[in-house]
């Protein structure tokens, strides 16, 4: 069953994980990243920046701190999946959760609009024995937790900077933050009120006819029961998952502070974190793979008052390495290793 799911998700040209869409995603990632870095380089050209020199002279100590924070964040990402999945299958291990998280980082980084993250995680959860409705419930709750964390921290950062008079928020940033809030609302409506799904499916003409329709409706009913079970008896796991999501975003911001320190740039911790929280919220709804292009441009827009132009390009490169690229590469390594070892994704 898992093999058939994996094959359909990979081979169906409509699937986010089809070879065609992954190739498109990688191409878009490279193009948008190059365009974003080019824009940063153009903006920084007014200074006497020497990017290679700045990168080679960056403090190895603070870069190690950034790497350590990145590793801790990845482990936390796996733990947040495990804390939910073990409630539906006690045999689910922490390393299974870590593999699920790394699949997410890779797939979201190489698929258009980051759409491959969910299906990639689903493949791993199903390969570990979770039933379809349980896997979907775990991913839904975890996704909502992530969106809540981004909305709270991004909105909090925005409010802090606005109150302090430290940022002139443009319409684009404001609208993207609003989009994050709307995604949270939609996610909560689906997860907290799963009966919405059941009603919608029952309203689809012809859904009750045929074997496929009955399977879909039966799966929706089981999903509804699983979510209700989490809401009634597993609230602690739900709360811990949301808390871990908040911690992960803060850790990512901490890696950014370490990157700045490696280049000799020290700025107020709270303001530096607040600006990055807004960045992460904006990147989460960016249409490009892993937020490429948008991440680089928002670095200039939000961090230029703290990071000198002379080191902005070096900061942007290192910031992206530790907050995105390493995760994509680590995920790619795990996916390729699984394919070589077992001939199928999921391990």
C-alpha positions as CSV (number, residue, x, y, z in Angstrom):
1,X,0.0,0.0,0.0
2,X,2.8,2.4,1.0
3,X,4.7,1.6,-2.2
4,X,1.6,2.4,-4.3
5,X,1.1,5.7,-2.5
6,X,4.8,6.6,-2.9
7,X,4.7,5.7,-6.6
8,X,1.5,7.7,-7.2
9,X,2.9,10.7,-5.4
10,X,6.1,10.5,-7.5
11,X,4.9,9.5,-10.9
12,X,1.6,11.3,-11.2
13,X,2.5,14.5,-13.2
14,X,-0.1,16.4,-11.0
15,X,1.7,15.4,-7.8
16,X,4.0,18.0,-6.1
17,X,6.6,15.2,-5.9
18,X,6.6,14.1,-9.5
19,X,10.1,14.3,-11.2
20,X,8.8,17.1,-13.5
21,X,7.6,19.3,-10.6
22,X,10.8,18.6,-8.5
23,X,12.9,19.6,-11.5
24,X,10.8,22.7,-12.0
25,X,11.2,23.5,-8.2
26,X,14.9,23.1,-8.3
27,X,15.2,25.4,-11.3
28,X,13.0,28.0,-9.7
29,X,15.0,27.7,-6.5
30,X,18.2,28.4,-8.3
31,X,16.8,31.2,-10.4
32,X,15.0,33.0,-7.5
33,X,18.0,32.6,-5.2
34,X,20.4,34.0,-7.9
35,X,18.0,36.9,-8.5
36,X,17.6,37.6,-4.8
37,X,21.3,37.5,-4.1
38,X,21.9,39.7,-7.3
39,X,19.5,42.3,-5.9
40,X,21.3,42.2,-2.5
41,X,24.6,42.6,-4.3
42,X,23.3,45.5,-6.3
43,X,22.0,47.2,-3.2
44,X,25.3,46.6,-1.4
45,X,27.4,47.9,-4.3
46,X,27.4,51.4,-2.9
47,X,29.8,50.1,-0.2
48,X,33.3,48.7,-0.4
49,X,32.0,45.2,0.2
50,X,34.4,42.3,-0.4
51,X,32.1,39.2,0.0
52,X,34.8,36.6,-0.3
53,X,37.0,38.3,2.3
54,X,34.0,38.7,4.7
55,X,33.1,35.1,4.3
56,X,36.6,33.7,4.8
57,X,37.2,35.9,7.8
58,X,33.9,35.1,9.5
59,X,34.3,33.9,13.1
60,X,34.4,30.1,13.1
61,X,33.3,30.2,16.7
62,X,30.0,32.0,16.0
63,X,29.5,29.9,12.9
64,X,29.8,26.8,15.0
65,X,27.2,28.2,17.4
66,X,24.9,28.8,14.4
67,X,25.4,25.3,13.2
68,X,24.7,23.9,16.7
69,X,21.5,25.9,16.9
70,X,20.5,24.6,13.4
71,X,21.0,21.0,14.5
72,X,19.0,21.5,17.7
73,X,16.2,23.1,15.6
74,X,16.2,20.0,13.3
75,X,16.0,17.7,16.3
76,X,13.1,19.7,17.7
77,X,11.4,19.4,14.3
78,X,11.6,15.7,14.6
79,X,10.4,15.7,18.2
80,X,7.3,17.7,17.4
81,X,6.2,15.0,14.9
82,X,7.1,12.2,17.3
83,X,5.1,13.8,20.2
84,X,2.0,13.6,18.0
85,X,2.6,10.4,16.0
86,X,3.3,8.3,19.1
87,X,-0.2,9.1,20.3
88,X,-1.6,7.1,17.4
89,X,1.2,4.5,17.2
90,X,3.4,3.8,20.2
91,X,6.1,2.2,18.1
92,X,6.8,5.4,16.3
93,X,10.4,6.5,17.3
94,X,12.1,9.9,17.6
95,X,14.3,9.2,14.7
96,X,11.3,8.4,12.6
97,X,10.0,11.9,13.4
98,X,13.4,13.4,12.5
99,X,13.3,11.6,9.1
100,X,9.8,13.0,8.6
101,X,11.0,16.5,9.3
102,X,14.0,16.2,7.0
103,X,11.8,15.0,4.2
104,X,9.7,18.1,4.8
105,X,12.8,20.4,4.5
106,X,13.9,18.8,1.3
107,X,10.5,18.5,-0.4
108,X,9.4,22.1,0.5
109,X,12.8,23.4,-0.8
110,X,12.5,21.8,-4.3
111,X,8.9,21.9,-5.2
112,X,6.9,24.9,-6.5
113,X,5.1,26.9,-3.8
114,X,6.6,24.5,-1.2
115,X,3.8,22.1,-1.9
116,X,5.8,18.9,-1.7
117,X,6.3,19.1,2.1
118,X,3.0,17.5,3.1
119,X,3.1,14.6,0.7
120,X,6.7,13.8,1.5
121,X,5.9,13.7,5.3
122,X,2.9,11.5,4.5
123,X,5.0,9.0,2.7
124,X,7.3,8.6,5.7
125,X,4.5,8.4,8.3
126,X,2.7,5.7,6.2
127,X,5.9,3.8,5.7
128,X,6.3,3.7,9.5
129,X,2.8,2.1,9.9
130,X,0.5,5.1,10.6
131,X,-3.0,4.7,9.1
132,X,-3.9,7.3,6.5
133,X,-6.3,9.2,8.7
134,X,-3.8,9.2,11.6
135,X,-1.0,10.5,9.3
136,X,-3.2,13.2,8.0
137,X,-4.3,14.2,11.5
138,X,-0.7,14.4,12.7
139,X,0.4,16.5,9.8
140,X,-2.7,18.8,10.1
141,X,-2.1,19.5,13.8
142,X,1.6,20.0,13.3
143,X,1.1,22.3,10.3
144,X,-1.4,24.4,12.3
145,X,1.0,24.6,15.2
146,X,3.7,25.9,12.8
147,X,1.3,28.5,11.3
148,X,0.2,29.6,14.8
149,X,3.9,30.0,15.8
150,X,4.7,32.1,12.8
151,X,1.6,34.2,13.1
152,X,2.2,34.9,16.8
153,X,5.9,35.6,16.5
154,X,5.6,37.5,13.2
155,X,2.7,39.5,14.5
156,X,4.5,40.1,17.8
157,X,7.7,41.2,16.1
158,X,5.7,43.5,13.9
159,X,3.9,45.0,16.9
160,X,7.1,45.5,18.8
161,X,8.9,47.3,16.0
162,X,5.9,49.4,15.2
163,X,5.5,50.4,18.8
164,X,9.2,51.3,19.0
165,X,9.0,53.2,15.8
166,X,11.8,51.1,14.3
167,X,10.2,50.0,11.1
168,X,8.0,51.5,8.4
169,X,5.9,48.5,7.4
170,X,5.0,48.4,3.7
171,X,1.8,47.2,2.3
172,X,3.5,44.0,0.9
173,X,4.8,42.9,4.3
174,X,1.5,43.7,6.0
175,X,-0.5,41.8,3.4
176,X,1.7,38.8,3.6
177,X,1.5,38.7,7.4
178,X,-2.3,38.9,7.0
179,X,-2.1,36.0,4.6
180,X,-0.3,34.0,7.3
181,X,-3.1,34.8,9.7
182,X,-5.7,33.7,7.1
183,X,-3.8,30.4,6.6
184,X,-4.0,29.8,10.4
185,X,-7.7,30.5,10.3
186,X,-8.2,28.0,7.5
187,X,-6.0,25.4,9.2
188,X,-7.8,25.8,12.5
189,X,-11.2,25.4,10.8
190,X,-10.1,22.2,9.2
191,X,-8.3,20.8,12.2
192,X,-10.4,21.9,15.2
193,X,-13.7,21.6,13.3
194,X,-13.0,18.5,11.1
195,X,-16.8,18.1,10.6
196,X,-16.4,20.9,8.0
197,X,-14.5,18.4,5.8
198,X,-17.2,15.8,6.2
199,X,-20.0,18.2,5.3
200,X,-18.1,19.4,2.2
201,X,-17.5,15.8,1.1
202,X,-21.1,14.8,1.6
203,X,-22.1,17.8,-0.4
204,X,-20.1,16.7,-3.4
205,X,-22.4,15.3,-6.1
206,X,-21.9,11.6,-6.5
207,X,-19.5,11.2,-3.5
208,X,-21.7,8.6,-1.9
209,X,-21.8,6.4,-5.0
210,X,-19.1,4.0,-5.8
211,X,-16.3,2.3,-3.9
212,X,-13.9,5.3,-4.1
213,X,-16.5,7.7,-2.7
214,X,-17.3,5.5,0.2
215,X,-13.6,5.1,1.0
216,X,-13.1,8.9,1.0
217,X,-16.1,9.4,3.3
218,X,-15.0,6.6,5.6
219,X,-11.5,8.1,5.8
220,X,-12.9,11.6,6.6
221,X,-15.0,10.1,9.4
222,X,-11.9,8.4,10.9
223,X,-9.9,11.6,10.6
224,X,-12.7,13.4,12.4
225,X,-12.6,10.8,15.2
226,X,-8.8,11.1,15.5
227,X,-8.8,14.9,15.7
228,X,-11.6,14.7,18.3
229,X,-9.5,12.2,20.3
230,X,-6.5,14.6,20.2
231,X,-8.8,17.4,21.4
232,X,-10.3,15.4,24.2
233,X,-7.5,13.3,25.7
234,X,-4.3,14.4,24.0
235,X,-4.3,18.1,24.6
236,X,-0.9,17.9,26.2
237,X,0.7,16.5,23.0
238,X,-1.1,19.2,21.0
239,X,0.1,22.0,23.3
240,X,3.7,20.6,23.3
241,X,3.7,20.5,19.5
242,X,2.7,24.1,19.3
243,X,5.3,25.1,21.9
244,X,8.0,23.3,20.0
245,X,7.0,25.1,16.8
246,X,7.5,28.4,18.6
247,X,10.8,27.3,19.9
248,X,12.0,26.3,16.5
249,X,11.3,29.7,15.0
250,X,13.1,31.4,17.9
251,X,16.1,29.0,17.4
252,X,16.2,29.9,13.7
253,X,16.3,33.6,14.8
254,X,19.1,32.7,17.2
255,X,21.1,31.2,14.3
256,X,20.7,34.5,12.5
257,X,22.1,36.4,15.5
258,X,25.1,34.1,15.6
259,X,25.6,34.6,11.8
260,X,25.7,38.4,12.3
261,X,28.1,38.0,15.3
262,X,30.4,36.0,13.1
263,X,30.7,39.0,10.8
264,X,31.4,41.3,13.7
265,X,27.8,42.7,13.7
266,X,26.2,42.9,17.1
267,X,22.8,44.4,17.4
268,X,20.0,44.4,20.1
269,X,18.8,40.8,20.6
270,X,15.1,41.6,20.8
271,X,15.0,43.8,17.8
272,X,17.1,41.4,15.8
273,X,14.7,38.5,16.7
274,X,11.6,40.7,16.0
275,X,12.8,41.5,12.5
276,X,13.6,37.9,11.7
277,X,10.3,36.7,13.0
278,X,8.6,38.9,10.4
279,X,10.9,37.5,7.8
280,X,10.1,33.9,8.6
281,X,6.3,34.7,8.6
282,X,6.6,36.3,5.2
283,X,8.8,33.5,3.8
284,X,6.3,30.9,5.0
285,X,3.7,32.1,2.4
286,X,6.2,32.9,-0.4
287,X,5.3,31.1,-3.7
288,X,8.9,30.1,-4.5
289,X,10.6,26.9,-3.3
290,X,12.0,27.5,0.3
291,X,11.1,31.1,-0.1
292,X,14.0,31.7,-2.4
293,X,14.2,35.2,-3.7
294,X,11.8,36.5,-1.2
295,X,14.1,35.6,1.7
296,X,17.0,37.5,0.2
297,X,15.0,40.6,-0.6
298,X,13.4,40.8,2.8
299,X,16.8,40.6,4.4
300,X,17.6,44.0,2.8
301,X,14.1,45.3,3.6
302,X,14.1,44.3,7.3
303,X,17.7,44.0,8.3
304,X,19.4,47.0,6.6
305,X,19.1,49.2,9.6
306,X,21.0,46.7,11.7
307,X,23.4,45.1,9.2
308,X,25.9,47.4,7.4
309,X,25.8,47.4,3.6
310,X,29.5,46.3,3.6
311,X,28.6,42.9,5.0
312,X,24.9,42.6,3.9
313,X,25.6,40.1,1.0
314,X,27.9,37.9,3.2
315,X,25.2,38.0,6.0
316,X,22.5,37.1,3.5
317,X,24.4,34.1,2.2
318,X,25.3,32.8,5.6
319,X,21.8,33.5,7.0
320,X,20.3,31.5,4.2
321,X,22.8,28.7,4.7
322,X,22.0,28.2,8.3
323,X,18.2,28.9,8.2
324,X,17.4,27.0,5.0
325,X,20.1,25.5,2.7
326,X,21.5,23.1,5.3
327,X,18.1,21.7,6.0
328,X,17.4,21.2,2.3
329,X,20.8,19.5,1.8
330,X,20.4,17.3,4.9
331,X,16.9,16.3,3.7
332,X,18.3,15.5,0.2
333,X,20.9,13.3,1.8
334,X,18.3,11.3,3.7
335,X,16.0,10.9,0.7
336,X,18.8,9.7,-1.6
337,X,20.1,7.3,1.1
338,X,16.6,5.8,1.5
339,X,16.2,5.5,-2.2
340,X,19.6,3.7,-2.5
341,X,19.0,1.5,0.5
342,X,15.4,0.4,-0.1
343,X,14.5,1.6,-3.7
344,X,11.7,3.7,-2.4
345,X,11.2,6.9,-0.4
346,X,10.4,6.7,3.3
347,X,13.1,4.3,4.2
